[in-house]
Amino acid sequence: MASRVLGFLRDILIARLLGASMVSDVFFVALQLPNVFRRLFAEGAFNAAFVPLFAGELTNNGRSAAKEFAEKVLGILLVFLILLTVLIEIFMPSVITLIAGGFTDNPRKFWLAVDCARLTFPYLMFISISALLGGILNTLERFMATAAAPIALNLLLIGALFGIMYGWFPDPGTALSSAVLLAGIGQLIWLSIICFRTGLFPAIPKLVIDQKVKRFFLLIGPGVIGAGVYQINVLIGIRLATELPEGSVSFLYFADRITQLPLGVVGAAVGVALLPLLSRQLKAGDAEGARKSQSSAIELSMLLTLPATAALLVLSTPIITILFQRGEFGAEASAATAVALKAFTLGLPAYVLIKALSPAFFAREDTVTPVKVAVIALITNVVFALLLMPYIAHVGIALATAVSAWINALILILILIRRDLLIIEKALCRNIVKIILVSGITAVVLWALSDYFSYFLISNSFLGIVTLILLIVFGLTLFTGLVHITGIMTWKDLKDYLRRD
């Protein structure tokens, strides 16, 4: 939560100081490049493969065997990361041409992107090693240190932004990119100190590929492929946006940041809670219980996501205005970002559904089907983006992302139904219809209130901020009350769900 709050503060400062400009476009491309590889290798897929094996070594063979396993993984990881970093640094102009080809029309913008990306890319090496150390600490149930590490990135970027504000750094792009690199080093030092105190710090990397290390890379493979499809989608979106007028990359970035909040909280929570539950039920032979759990996950996902979707559609302009419209980020930039936010928001229920449906395949050790479906969604995304961009510019990219997400979710649902792994019962359909109606009523009331208080919501003044917060709180209260009145879910049911998840 601290990282989320600091992240929004960081984005508010970027919008104020840089607006939707050449420098902000360049920085977001430079930041996205190591982030794509980080999400591909260093986060979910890495931890999903490493933690169970490391925990098994620790439990069955003791601390020395676990430490040795970590050192072997680190040795291979270091060789890969060093080679990848050196190659990308050498061929960075070609990489930028590939992922941001629209920048080549402006030599100044292109070479600034190359310089900034060369500063940010080594962040990948430090954050990947940090992921390994975090996996060790999480296995030991030392969660705080790992969870706190990303705060360093936001703090250093905020520090760089204040430096830009007071004229300490004349080149904003270089200052922000350097802060990213320093954040990677800082996170690694922080986690190294904490890990060293546990006695399991992998101090001596070993270049040994034994059966256990092979097993690790076999396990990480499907996760990397699955993540790779999504990250290719991200890179394609950036690539297409660079062909559009200046600021388009920034509009999409700021809009996406807003939609990531409900997606990151609701989608991640449901997915993380559902996978072990389904795994236990299937191993116990309780297929009926697994189907019921899957239906409950879908219902809970919609209960938590549809009101957020309604609120973001109605309040998109006030949210963007109050969060970002200041300094260099003017009214035109706010309007362009708000429309992109609406387009992204249309796909929000689908994004969360995918998180709730994927565990049904993973729990049955089927990692291939979700990847195949994701490839279909990827192709759909590209086709729709190319078709829509000539007419609605950057909004077409956001809308294509939403359409492809719905196709992804619907195909997963159809496959589960066809395999008799999901039964759409009347009670589930009835409750989802009720949730849609209640969300619609909430949206209408919020729209009327936002129109009535529009004078306050068109500025980022203190009164505007308070009015927006009160509207959100009122909308949440109204929705919760209507859910209880209509019998969708009682207070006890909701408390039981949240306690379990």
C-alpha positions as CSV (number, residue, x, y, z in Angstrom):
1,M,0.0,0.0,0.0
2,A,2.9,2.4,0.8
3,S,4.4,1.6,-2.6
4,R,1.0,2.3,-4.3
5,V,0.6,5.6,-2.5
6,L,4.2,6.7,-3.3
7,G,3.7,5.5,-6.9
8,F,0.7,7.8,-7.3
9,L,2.7,10.7,-5.8
10,R,5.5,10.0,-8.2
11,D,3.1,10.0,-11.2
12,I,1.5,13.2,-10.0
13,L,4.9,14.9,-9.9
14,I,5.9,13.6,-13.3
15,A,2.6,14.9,-14.8
16,R,3.2,18.3,-13.1
17,L,6.8,18.7,-14.1
18,L,6.9,17.0,-17.5
19,G,3.3,16.8,-18.7
20,A,2.6,14.7,-21.7
21,S,5.8,15.7,-23.5
22,M,8.8,14.4,-25.4
23,V,10.7,13.8,-22.2
24,S,7.8,11.9,-20.5
25,D,7.3,9.7,-23.5
26,V,11.0,8.9,-23.7
27,F,11.2,8.1,-20.0
28,F,8.1,5.8,-20.0
29,V,9.6,3.9,-22.9
30,A,13.0,3.7,-21.1
31,L,11.3,2.5,-17.9
32,Q,9.1,0.0,-19.7
33,L,12.0,-1.8,-21.3
34,P,13.6,-3.3,-18.1
35,N,10.1,-3.6,-16.6
36,V,9.0,-6.0,-19.4
37,F,12.0,-8.3,-18.8
38,R,11.6,-8.0,-15.1
39,R,8.0,-9.1,-15.2
40,L,9.0,-11.8,-17.7
41,F,11.8,-13.4,-15.7
42,A,12.1,-11.9,-12.2
43,E,8.7,-11.8,-10.7
44,G,5.8,-14.3,-10.7
45,A,7.3,-17.0,-12.9
46,F,10.6,-17.0,-11.0
47,N,9.1,-17.1,-7.5
48,A,6.5,-19.7,-8.5
49,A,9.4,-22.0,-9.6
50,F,12.1,-21.1,-7.0
51,V,10.2,-20.9,-3.7
52,P,8.8,-24.5,-3.7
53,L,12.1,-26.0,-4.6
54,F,14.1,-23.9,-2.2
55,A,11.6,-24.7,0.6
56,G,11.8,-28.4,-0.2
57,E,15.6,-28.3,0.0
58,L,15.4,-26.4,3.3
59,T,12.9,-28.8,4.8
60,N,14.3,-32.1,3.5
61,N,18.1,-31.5,3.3
62,G,18.8,-28.6,5.7
63,R,20.1,-25.0,5.4
64,S,23.4,-25.8,3.7
65,A,21.7,-27.7,0.9
66,A,19.2,-24.9,0.4
67,K,21.9,-22.3,0.3
68,E,23.9,-24.4,-2.2
69,F,20.8,-24.7,-4.4
70,A,20.3,-20.9,-4.3
71,E,24.0,-20.4,-5.3
72,K,23.6,-22.7,-8.3
73,V,20.5,-20.8,-9.5
74,L,22.2,-17.5,-8.9
75,G,25.3,-18.6,-10.9
76,I,23.2,-19.4,-14.0
77,L,21.0,-16.4,-13.5
78,L,24.0,-14.0,-13.3
79,V,25.6,-15.4,-16.5
80,F,22.3,-14.9,-18.4
81,L,21.7,-11.4,-17.0
82,I,25.2,-10.2,-17.7
83,L,25.1,-11.5,-21.3
84,L,21.6,-10.1,-21.9
85,T,22.5,-6.7,-20.4
86,V,25.7,-6.3,-22.4
87,L,23.9,-7.3,-25.7
88,I,21.0,-4.9,-25.1
89,E,23.4,-2.1,-24.2
90,I,25.4,-2.6,-27.3
91,F,22.4,-2.8,-29.6
92,M,20.2,-0.3,-27.8
93,P,19.6,1.9,-30.9
94,S,18.2,-1.1,-32.7
95,V,16.1,-2.1,-29.7
96,I,14.6,1.4,-29.5
97,T,13.9,1.4,-33.2
98,L,12.1,-1.9,-32.7
99,I,10.0,-0.9,-29.6
100,A,9.6,2.8,-30.3
101,G,10.0,3.1,-34.1
102,G,8.0,6.4,-34.2
103,F,10.8,8.1,-32.3
104,T,13.1,7.7,-35.4
105,D,11.4,10.6,-37.1
106,N,12.8,12.9,-34.4
107,P,16.6,12.3,-34.0
108,R,16.8,14.3,-30.7
109,K,13.9,12.2,-29.2
110,F,15.4,9.0,-30.5
111,W,18.9,9.4,-29.1
112,L,17.5,10.7,-25.8
113,A,15.5,7.5,-25.6
114,V,18.6,5.4,-26.3
115,D,20.6,7.3,-23.6
116,C,17.8,6.9,-21.0
117,A,17.2,3.2,-21.8
118,R,21.0,2.5,-21.4
119,L,20.7,3.9,-17.9
120,T,17.5,2.1,-16.9
121,F,18.2,-1.4,-18.4
122,P,20.8,-2.5,-15.9
123,Y,18.0,-2.2,-13.3
124,L,16.9,-5.6,-14.6
125,M,20.0,-7.3,-13.4
126,F,19.8,-5.8,-9.8
127,I,16.0,-6.4,-9.5
128,S,16.3,-10.0,-10.8
129,I,18.9,-10.9,-8.2
130,S,16.7,-9.1,-5.6
131,A,13.8,-11.4,-6.7
132,L,16.0,-14.4,-5.8
133,L,16.8,-13.0,-2.4
134,G,13.2,-12.1,-1.9
135,G,12.2,-15.7,-2.6
136,I,14.6,-16.9,0.1
137,L,13.2,-14.4,2.6
138,N,9.6,-15.2,1.7
139,T,10.3,-18.9,2.2
140,L,11.5,-18.0,5.7
141,E,8.3,-16.0,6.2
142,R,10.3,-12.7,6.3
143,F,7.8,-10.8,4.1
144,M,8.3,-7.2,5.3
145,A,11.8,-6.7,3.8
146,T,10.7,-8.0,0.3
147,A,7.5,-6.1,0.3
148,A,9.2,-2.8,1.3
149,A,12.0,-3.0,-1.3
150,P,10.0,-1.5,-4.2
151,I,9.5,1.6,-2.1
152,A,13.1,2.5,-2.9
153,L,12.3,3.0,-6.6
154,N,9.5,5.5,-5.9
155,L,11.4,7.4,-3.2
156,L,14.4,7.9,-5.5
157,L,12.2,8.9,-8.4
158,I,10.4,11.4,-6.2
159,G,13.8,12.7,-5.0
160,A,14.9,13.1,-8.6
161,L,11.7,14.9,-9.4
162,F,12.2,17.4,-6.5
163,G,15.7,17.9,-7.8
164,I,14.3,18.7,-11.3
165,M,11.8,21.0,-9.7
166,Y,14.5,23.0,-7.9
167,G,16.8,23.1,-10.9
168,W,19.4,20.7,-9.5
169,F,19.2,18.4,-12.6
170,P,19.0,20.2,-15.9
171,D,18.3,17.1,-17.9
172,P,15.0,15.5,-16.5
173,G,15.2,12.3,-18.6
174,T,18.7,11.5,-17.5
175,A,18.0,12.3,-13.9
176,L,14.9,10.0,-13.7
177,S,16.7,7.2,-15.6
178,S,19.7,7.4,-13.2
179,A,17.3,7.2,-10.3
180,V,15.9,4.0,-11.7
181,L,19.4,2.5,-11.8
182,L,20.2,3.7,-8.3
183,A,16.9,2.2,-7.1
184,G,17.9,-1.2,-8.4
185,I,21.2,-1.0,-6.6
186,G,19.5,0.2,-3.4
187,Q,17.0,-2.6,-3.4
188,L,19.7,-5.2,-3.9
189,I,21.8,-3.8,-1.1
190,W,18.8,-3.7,1.2
191,L,17.7,-7.3,0.6
192,S,21.4,-8.5,0.7
193,I,21.8,-7.1,4.2
194,I,18.5,-8.7,5.4
195,C,19.3,-12.0,3.7
196,F,22.8,-12.1,5.0
197,R,21.4,-12.0,8.6
198,T,19.5,-15.2,8.0
199,G,22.7,-17.1,7.2
200,L,21.3,-18.2,3.8
201,F,22.8,-15.4,1.6
202,P,24.1,-17.1,-1.6
203,A,27.5,-15.4,-1.4
204,I,29.3,-17.7,-3.9
205,P,27.4,-18.2,-7.2
206,K,28.1,-21.6,-8.7
207,L,28.0,-22.5,-12.4
208,V,26.6,-26.0,-11.9
209,I,23.6,-27.4,-13.7
210,D,22.4,-30.5,-11.9
211,Q,19.0,-32.2,-11.8
212,K,17.6,-29.7,-9.3
213,V,18.7,-26.7,-11.3
214,K,17.2,-28.3,-14.5
215,R,14.0,-28.9,-12.6
216,F,13.9,-25.2,-11.7
217,F,14.3,-24.0,-15.3
218,L,11.7,-26.6,-16.5
219,L,9.2,-25.2,-14.0
220,I,9.9,-21.6,-14.8
221,G,9.5,-22.2,-18.6
222,P,5.7,-22.2,-18.9
223,G,5.4,-19.1,-16.6
224,V,7.9,-17.2,-18.7
225,I,6.0,-18.1,-21.9
226,G,2.7,-17.1,-20.4
227,A,4.1,-13.8,-19.2
228,G,5.9,-13.3,-22.5
229,V,2.6,-13.2,-24.4
230,Y,1.3,-10.4,-22.2
231,Q,4.6,-8.5,-22.3
232,I,4.7,-8.7,-26.1
233,N,1.2,-7.1,-25.9
234,V,2.6,-4.3,-23.8
235,L,5.6,-3.7,-26.1
236,I,3.3,-3.7,-29.2
237,G,1.1,-1.1,-27.5
238,I,4.1,1.2,-26.8
239,R,5.4,0.6,-30.4
240,L,2.1,1.7,-31.9
241,A,1.7,4.7,-29.6
242,T,5.1,6.0,-30.7
243,E,3.7,6.4,-34.2
244,L,1.0,8.8,-32.8
245,P,1.3,12.5,-31.9
246,E,3.6,13.4,-29.0
247,G,2.2,12.6,-25.6
248,S,0.3,9.5,-26.7
249,V,2.7,7.2,-24.7
250,S,2.1,9.3,-21.6
251,F,-1.7,9.4,-22.0
252,L,-1.7,5.6,-22.1
253,Y,0.7,5.3,-19.2
254,F,-1.3,7.5,-16.8
255,A,-4.6,5.9,-17.8
256,D,-3.2,2.4,-17.3
257,R,-1.8,3.4,-13.8
258,I,-5.4,4.1,-12.6
259,T,-6.8,0.8,-13.9
260,Q,-3.9,-1.1,-12.4
261,L,-5.1,-0.3,-8.9
262,P,-8.3,-2.4,-8.8
263,L,-6.7,-5.0,-11.1
264,G,-3.7,-5.3,-8.8
265,V,-5.7,-5.5,-5.6
266,V,-8.7,-7.6,-6.7
267,G,-7.3,-9.7,-9.5
268,A,-4.1,-10.6,-7.7
269,A,-6.0,-11.4,-4.4
270,V,-8.5,-13.7,-6.1
271,G,-5.9,-15.5,-8.2
272,V,-3.5,-16.0,-5.3
273,A,-6.2,-17.3,-3.0
274,L,-7.9,-19.6,-5.6
275,L,-4.9,-21.5,-6.9
276,P,-4.0,-23.3,-3.6
277,L,-7.7,-23.9,-2.8
278,L,-8.4,-25.6,-6.2
279,S,-5.1,-27.6,-5.9
280,R,-6.1,-29.0,-2.5
281,Q,-9.7,-29.8,-3.6
282,L,-8.5,-31.6,-6.8
283,K,-5.8,-33.6,-5.0
284,A,-8.5,-34.7,-2.6
285,G,-10.7,-35.8,-5.5
286,D,-13.4,-33.1,-4.7
287,A,-14.2,-32.1,-8.3
288,E,-17.6,-30.7,-7.3
289,G,-16.0,-28.6,-4.6
290,A,-13.5,-27.2,-7.1
291,R,-16.3,-26.2,-9.5
292,K,-18.1,-24.4,-6.7
293,S,-14.9,-22.6,-5.7
294,Q,-14.5,-21.5,-9.3
295,S,-18.0,-20.2,-9.4
296,S,-17.6,-18.3,-6.1
297,A,-14.3,-16.8,-7.4
298,I,-16.1,-15.5,-10.5
299,E,-19.0,-14.0,-8.4
300,L,-16.6,-12.4,-6.0
301,S,-14.5,-11.0,-8.8
302,M,-17.5,-9.3,-10.4
303,L,-18.8,-8.1,-7.0
304,L,-15.6,-6.3,-6.4
305,T,-14.8,-5.2,-10.0
306,L,-18.1,-4.1,-11.6
307,P,-18.7,-1.2,-9.1
308,A,-15.0,-0.1,-9.7
309,T,-15.7,-0.2,-13.4
310,A,-18.9,1.9,-13.1
311,A,-17.1,4.5,-10.9
312,L,-14.1,4.8,-13.2
313,L,-16.4,5.2,-16.3
314,V,-18.4,8.0,-14.6
315,L,-15.6,9.7,-12.7
316,S,-12.7,9.3,-15.2
317,T,-12.4,13.0,-16.0
318,P,-12.5,14.2,-12.4
319,I,-10.1,11.5,-11.3
320,I,-7.5,12.4,-14.0
321,T,-8.1,16.2,-13.5
322,I,-7.6,16.1,-9.8
323,L,-4.7,13.6,-9.8
324,F,-2.6,14.9,-12.7
325,Q,-3.8,18.3,-14.1
326,R,-1.3,20.7,-12.8
327,G,1.9,22.3,-14.1
328,E,2.8,21.0,-17.5
329,F,-0.1,18.6,-17.6
330,G,-2.9,20.8,-18.9
331,A,-6.6,20.4,-19.7
332,E,-6.0,18.9,-23.1
333,A,-3.8,16.2,-21.7
334,S,-6.3,15.5,-19.0
335,A,-9.1,15.0,-21.6
336,A,-7.0,12.7,-23.7
337,T,-6.0,10.6,-20.7
338,A,-9.5,10.4,-19.4
339,V,-10.8,9.0,-22.7
340,A,-8.1,6.4,-22.7
341,L,-9.0,5.5,-19.1
342,K,-12.6,4.9,-20.1
343,A,-11.4,2.6,-22.9
344,F,-9.1,0.6,-20.5
345,T,-11.9,0.5,-17.9
346,L,-14.3,-1.3,-20.3
347,G,-11.9,-4.3,-20.1
348,L,-11.4,-4.2,-16.4
349,P,-13.9,-7.0,-15.5
350,A,-12.3,-9.2,-18.2
351,Y,-8.8,-8.6,-16.8
352,V,-9.9,-9.7,-13.4
353,L,-11.9,-12.7,-14.8
354,I,-8.7,-13.9,-16.5
355,K,-7.0,-13.8,-13.1
356,A,-9.9,-15.8,-11.6
357,L,-10.1,-18.4,-14.4
358,S,-6.5,-19.1,-15.0
359,P,-6.0,-21.0,-11.7
360,A,-8.5,-23.6,-12.9
361,F,-6.0,-24.6,-15.5
362,F,-2.8,-24.2,-13.4
363,A,-4.3,-26.3,-10.6
364,R,-4.7,-29.1,-13.1
365,E,-1.1,-28.6,-14.3
366,D,-2.3,-27.3,-17.6
367,T,-0.1,-24.3,-18.5
368,V,-0.5,-24.7,-22.2
369,T,-4.2,-23.8,-22.7
370,P,-4.0,-20.3,-21.1
371,V,-0.9,-19.6,-23.2
372,K,-2.7,-20.6,-26.5
373,V,-5.7,-18.4,-25.6
374,A,-3.4,-15.5,-24.7
375,V,-1.8,-15.8,-28.2
376,I,-5.2,-15.5,-29.8
377,A,-5.9,-12.4,-27.6
378,L,-2.5,-11.0,-28.6
379,I,-3.4,-11.3,-32.3
380,T,-6.8,-9.8,-31.7
381,N,-5.2,-6.8,-29.8
382,V,-2.9,-6.0,-32.7
383,V,-5.6,-6.3,-35.4
384,F,-8.1,-4.1,-33.5
385,A,-5.4,-1.5,-32.6
386,L,-4.3,-1.2,-36.2
387,L,-7.9,-0.9,-37.3
388,L,-8.9,1.7,-34.7
389,M,-5.8,3.9,-34.5
390,P,-6.4,5.9,-37.7
391,Y,-9.8,7.0,-36.3
392,I,-9.3,7.4,-32.5
393,A,-5.5,7.5,-32.2
394,H,-4.2,6.3,-28.7
395,V,-7.8,5.5,-27.6
396,G,-7.8,2.8,-30.2
397,I,-4.9,1.1,-28.5
398,A,-6.6,1.1,-25.1
399,L,-9.9,-0.1,-26.6
400,A,-8.1,-2.9,-28.5
401,T,-6.6,-4.0,-25.2
402,A,-10.1,-4.1,-23.6
403,V,-11.6,-6.1,-26.5
404,S,-8.7,-8.6,-26.5
405,A,-9.1,-9.1,-22.7
406,W,-12.8,-9.9,-23.2
407,I,-12.1,-12.4,-25.9
408,N,-9.4,-14.0,-23.7
409,A,-11.8,-14.3,-20.8
410,L,-14.8,-15.6,-22.8
411,I,-12.6,-18.3,-24.5
412,L,-11.4,-19.5,-21.1
413,I,-15.0,-19.7,-19.8
414,L,-16.1,-21.7,-22.9
415,I,-13.2,-24.1,-22.6
416,L,-13.9,-24.7,-18.9
417,I,-17.6,-25.3,-19.6
418,R,-16.8,-27.6,-22.4
419,R,-14.5,-29.6,-20.2
420,D,-17.1,-29.7,-17.5
421,L,-14.8,-27.8,-15.1
422,L,-17.2,-24.9,-14.7
423,I,-21.0,-25.0,-14.4
424,I,-22.8,-21.7,-14.8
425,E,-25.6,-22.2,-12.3
426,K,-28.8,-20.1,-12.3
427,A,-27.8,-18.6,-8.9
428,L,-24.5,-17.3,-10.3
429,C,-26.3,-15.8,-13.4
430,R,-28.9,-14.3,-11.2
431,N,-26.4,-12.7,-8.9
432,I,-24.2,-11.4,-11.7
433,V,-27.3,-9.7,-13.3
434,K,-28.1,-8.2,-9.9
435,I,-24.5,-6.9,-9.5
436,I,-24.7,-5.3,-13.0
437,L,-28.0,-3.6,-12.1
438,V,-26.8,-2.4,-8.8
439,S,-23.5,-1.1,-10.3
440,G,-25.7,0.6,-13.0
441,I,-27.8,2.3,-10.3
442,T,-24.6,3.4,-8.5
443,A,-23.2,4.8,-11.7
444,V,-26.3,6.8,-12.5
445,V,-26.3,8.3,-9.0
446,L,-22.6,9.1,-9.1
447,W,-23.1,10.7,-12.6
448,A,-25.9,12.9,-11.2
449,L,-23.9,13.9,-8.2
450,S,-20.7,14.6,-10.2
451,D,-22.7,16.8,-12.6
452,Y,-24.2,18.7,-9.6
453,F,-20.8,19.2,-8.1
454,S,-19.0,19.7,-11.4
455,Y,-17.8,23.2,-10.4
456,F,-15.5,21.6,-7.7
457,L,-14.5,18.6,-9.8
458,I,-13.0,20.6,-12.7
459,S,-10.0,21.7,-10.6
460,N,-7.4,20.1,-8.5
461,S,-8.1,22.4,-5.5
462,F,-8.5,21.1,-2.0
463,L,-12.3,21.3,-2.4
464,G,-12.1,19.3,-5.6
465,I,-10.0,16.5,-3.9
466,V,-12.5,16.4,-0.9
467,T,-15.5,16.3,-3.3
468,L,-14.0,13.4,-5.3
469,I,-13.2,11.4,-2.1
470,L,-16.7,12.0,-0.7
471,L,-18.2,10.9,-4.0
472,I,-16.2,7.7,-4.0
473,V,-17.0,6.9,-0.4
474,F,-20.7,7.6,-1.0
475,G,-20.7,5.4,-4.1
476,L,-19.1,2.6,-2.2
477,T,-21.6,2.9,0.6
478,L,-24.5,3.0,-1.7
479,F,-23.3,-0.1,-3.6
480,T,-22.7,-2.0,-0.5
481,G,-26.1,-1.2,0.9
482,L,-27.8,-2.2,-2.4
483,V,-25.9,-5.5,-2.4
484,H,-27.2,-6.2,1.0
485,I,-30.8,-5.2,0.2
486,T,-31.0,-7.2,-3.0
487,G,-29.6,-10.3,-1.3
488,I,-26.6,-10.7,-3.5
489,M,-24.4,-11.2,-0.5
490,T,-25.0,-10.7,3.3
491,W,-22.5,-9.0,5.6
492,K,-21.6,-12.4,7.0
493,D,-21.0,-13.8,3.5
494,L,-18.7,-10.9,2.5
495,K,-16.8,-11.1,5.8
496,D,-16.3,-14.8,5.3
497,Y,-15.0,-14.3,1.7
498,L,-12.6,-11.6,2.7
499,R,-11.3,-13.5,5.7
500,R,-10.7,-16.6,3.6
501,D,-9.2,-14.7,0.6
